Structures are given as structure tokens and as C-alpha cells.
Amino acid sequence: MPGPPARDTRSLLLRGAGLVAIAVVSGLLWFLIRHDSAPDEPVAQPPVQNTGQFQYTLVSGPAKTADCVEKSYGKTKDFFEGTPCQSLVRALYTTESGGAKALVSVAVVGMPDSAKAKALKTLTEQDGTGNVTDLVKDKTFAGTGTPSVSGKDSAYSSKVDGANTTIVLADFYAKHKDEALIERIADDALRLSADLHS
């Protein structure tokens, strides 16, 4: 009586190897699917200063203090003597538009509450009331042809966000004149305060 047919060893080995390969690929796919479904790692966001109308480059600061009396002048200094701030963060940026380069001062003043923050904004909006001392005026920053951002040709803008008052001053290098453009730059630069909150 004939015995059982001879097994094709080679065929069985190939079939087994195929099953192992399928198992490995399936396991790898399962791992990748599980891994992908996990919460994404936080992705670094581009700096807030470069997400608006103008592109800004930080050139000085942020400089932080809690002594607003020392870092202010005029009636603004008097205001701080009677109403101390809680924090002050100042920085300088440059930006260019149409070949014109501007220097932009941004100061974020932390006040005890929103009413005092609004009072500071109202005061500094008026001519002849002084201001927070910018990093050019207090000689923290100096360079060739640096404009005085607190001069008569500078643009001013401000806003209140909760208990924080943001004050922006901006002026062109090389005595360039474009009042509409420098005012647009100052208004746009208010958003830089998001980088400076202490």
C-alpha cells in the first residue's frame, strides 16, 4: 500500500515565510495607526510679529521692570507716582515697506486693573503728557542713524487689553516721510504685545 504523499517542504517554507511577512507588515501598520491616532505633539508656531500686515525684526529687548516711575517722563511719570504699575516690558523692532525702514517701540504696561490701564491710555494719547521711556530715549539702544521714536514726526498708537496698556511709537530711518504709512505700521505693531506680556 502506497504511503502518504511526500510533502513539498519548499512550498511549506515559502508559505510560512509569507505568513510571517504578512504578520510583520500587519503589526507595523497597526502600530503606525495607533501611533497616528495619539494626540499630535504641539507644533511651534511662527512668531506672532510676522503674521500681520508688516514683518518685524526684534532689535532690542524685551527689557522688563516693575519701576514705571523710573522708566517714564512728564505727566505720565506723575501718573505712575500716584498709580504704580505692576510690570513694564519694552522692546524695539524694525520693519521695512516699499524701501522705507522704520524703527518701532512697543511697551506693554501691566496695571492693577482695566480702569487704570484705560486711564494710562487716555493720558498718553494727549500731546505734551510725556510717555513711557522707549529704549532709544533711555539710551539702551543706539545705532547709526537711529530715529527718535518719541520725536515730533513719530506715530503713536495704543490699546487696552484687560489690565495691560500697549503703547507703540514708530518713526522712519533716513528722515523718510510718509505719515499714512508710519501710522499704519504703528497700528499694526500693537499686536506685538502678545509676545511681550510678562
C-alpha positions as CSV (number, residue, x, y, z in Angstrom):
1,M,0.0,0.0,0.0
2,P,1.5,3.3,-1.0
3,G,2.4,5.7,1.9
4,P,1.2,9.3,2.3
5,P,2.3,11.6,-0.5
6,A,5.6,13.3,0.2
7,R,5.2,16.9,1.5
8,D,6.7,19.7,-0.6
9,T,9.0,21.1,2.1
10,R,10.0,24.1,-0.1
11,S,6.4,25.1,-0.7
12,L,5.6,24.9,3.0
13,L,8.6,27.0,3.9
14,L,7.6,29.7,1.4
15,R,4.0,29.7,2.6
16,G,5.2,30.0,6.2
17,A,7.6,32.8,5.3
18,G,4.8,34.6,3.5
19,L,2.5,34.3,6.6
20,V,5.3,35.7,8.8
21,A,5.9,38.6,6.4
22,I,2.1,39.4,6.4
23,A,2.1,39.3,10.2
24,V,5.1,41.7,10.5
25,V,3.5,44.1,8.0
26,S,0.2,44.0,9.7
27,G,1.8,44.6,13.1
28,L,3.7,47.5,11.7
29,L,0.6,49.0,10.1
30,W,-1.3,48.6,13.4
31,F,1.5,50.3,15.3
32,L,1.5,53.2,12.9
33,I,-2.3,53.6,13.0
34,R,-2.3,53.5,16.8
35,H,0.7,56.0,16.9
36,D,-1.0,58.4,14.5
37,S,-4.2,58.4,16.5
38,A,-2.4,59.7,19.5
39,P,-2.6,63.5,20.2
40,D,-0.2,65.4,18.0
41,E,2.9,67.0,19.5
42,P,2.5,70.8,19.8
43,V,3.9,72.4,16.7
44,A,6.0,75.5,17.1
45,Q,4.0,78.5,15.8
46,P,5.6,81.3,13.7
47,P,6.4,84.4,15.8
48,V,3.2,86.5,16.2
49,Q,5.0,89.6,14.9
50,N,5.2,88.1,11.4
51,T,1.5,87.2,10.9
52,G,0.1,90.6,10.0
53,Q,0.5,93.4,7.5
54,F,4.2,94.1,8.2
55,Q,7.1,91.9,9.1
56,Y,9.1,92.9,12.2
57,T,12.6,92.0,13.4
58,L,13.4,92.3,17.1
59,V,16.5,94.5,17.6
60,S,16.4,95.3,21.3
61,G,14.7,93.8,24.4
62,P,12.4,92.6,25.8
63,A,13.5,94.7,28.8
64,K,11.4,94.1,31.9
65,T,11.0,96.1,35.0
66,A,8.3,97.0,37.6
67,D,9.5,100.6,38.1
68,C,7.4,102.6,35.7
69,V,8.2,105.9,37.5
70,E,11.9,105.5,36.6
71,K,11.0,104.5,33.0
72,S,8.7,107.4,32.2
73,Y,8.7,111.2,31.9
74,G,6.4,114.2,32.1
75,K,2.8,113.8,33.3
76,T,3.0,110.1,32.7
77,K,5.7,109.8,35.3
78,D,3.4,111.8,37.7
79,F,0.6,109.4,36.9
80,F,2.8,106.4,37.9
81,E,3.9,108.0,41.1
82,G,0.2,108.1,42.2
83,T,-0.8,104.8,40.4
84,P,2.2,102.4,40.3
85,C,2.3,99.8,37.5
86,Q,2.8,96.1,38.2
87,S,5.0,95.4,35.2
88,L,6.6,97.1,32.2
89,V,8.0,95.2,29.2
90,R,9.7,97.2,26.4
91,A,11.2,96.2,23.0
92,L,12.3,97.7,19.7
93,Y,11.6,96.3,16.3
94,T,12.5,97.3,12.7
95,T,10.3,96.8,9.7
96,E,10.5,97.8,6.0
97,S,7.9,98.7,3.4
98,G,8.5,100.0,-0.1
99,G,12.2,100.6,0.6
100,A,11.4,102.7,3.7
101,K,12.8,101.3,7.0
102,A,11.1,102.1,10.4
103,L,12.0,101.7,14.0
104,V,9.1,100.6,16.2
105,S,9.0,100.9,20.0
106,V,6.4,98.6,21.8
107,A,5.8,98.9,25.5
108,V,3.3,96.8,27.5
109,V,2.4,98.2,30.9
110,G,0.7,96.0,33.4
111,M,-1.7,98.0,35.6
112,P,-3.6,96.8,38.7
113,D,-6.9,96.8,36.8
114,S,-8.5,97.7,33.5
115,A,-9.8,101.1,34.7
116,K,-6.2,102.2,35.5
117,A,-5.0,100.7,32.2
118,K,-7.6,102.9,30.4
119,A,-6.6,106.0,32.4
120,L,-3.0,105.5,31.2
121,K,-4.0,105.1,27.6
122,T,-6.2,108.3,27.8
123,L,-3.3,110.2,29.3
124,T,-0.6,109.2,26.8
125,E,-2.9,109.8,23.8
126,Q,-2.7,113.5,24.6
127,D,0.1,115.8,23.4
128,G,2.6,117.1,25.9
129,T,1.9,114.5,28.6
130,G,5.1,112.6,28.4
131,N,5.1,108.8,28.0
132,V,6.8,105.6,28.9
133,T,10.5,106.0,28.1
134,D,11.4,104.0,25.0
135,L,14.7,102.1,24.6
136,V,16.1,104.7,22.3
137,K,15.3,107.6,24.6
138,D,16.9,105.9,27.7
139,K,20.0,105.0,25.6
140,T,19.5,101.3,25.9
141,F,19.6,101.0,22.1
142,A,21.8,103.1,19.8
143,G,22.9,102.8,16.3
144,T,23.9,104.8,13.2
145,G,21.0,107.0,12.1
146,T,18.7,105.7,14.7
147,P,15.5,107.8,14.7
148,S,14.0,109.2,17.8
149,V,10.7,107.3,18.0
150,S,9.5,109.8,20.6
151,G,10.1,112.8,18.3
152,K,7.6,115.1,16.6
153,D,7.4,113.0,13.4
154,S,6.8,109.7,15.2
155,A,3.4,107.9,15.0
156,Y,1.6,106.8,18.2
157,S,-0.9,104.0,18.7
158,S,-2.2,102.3,21.9
159,K,-4.7,99.8,23.1
160,V,-6.0,98.3,26.3
161,D,-6.3,94.6,26.8
162,G,-7.6,93.8,30.3
163,A,-5.2,95.4,32.7
164,N,-2.5,95.8,30.1
165,T,-1.9,99.0,28.1
166,T,0.2,98.7,25.0
167,I,1.9,101.9,23.7
168,V,3.6,101.9,20.3
169,L,5.8,104.7,18.9
170,A,7.3,104.5,15.4
171,D,9.4,106.6,13.1
172,F,11.4,106.2,9.8
173,Y,15.1,105.9,9.4
174,A,16.9,108.4,7.0
175,K,14.3,111.1,7.7
176,H,11.8,109.4,5.4
177,K,8.4,111.0,5.4
178,D,5.1,109.1,4.8
179,E,2.6,109.9,7.5
180,A,-0.1,107.4,6.4
181,L,2.4,104.5,6.2
182,I,4.1,105.2,9.6
183,E,0.6,105.4,11.2
184,R,-0.3,102.0,9.6
185,I,2.9,100.5,10.9
186,A,2.2,101.8,14.5
187,D,-1.4,100.5,14.4
188,D,-0.2,97.1,13.1
189,A,2.5,96.8,15.7
190,L,0.0,96.8,18.5
191,R,-0.3,93.0,18.0
192,L,3.4,92.6,19.0
193,S,2.1,93.0,22.6
194,A,1.2,89.3,22.5
195,D,4.9,88.5,22.5
196,L,5.7,90.8,25.4
197,H,3.2,90.1,28.1
198,S,5.2,89.3,31.2
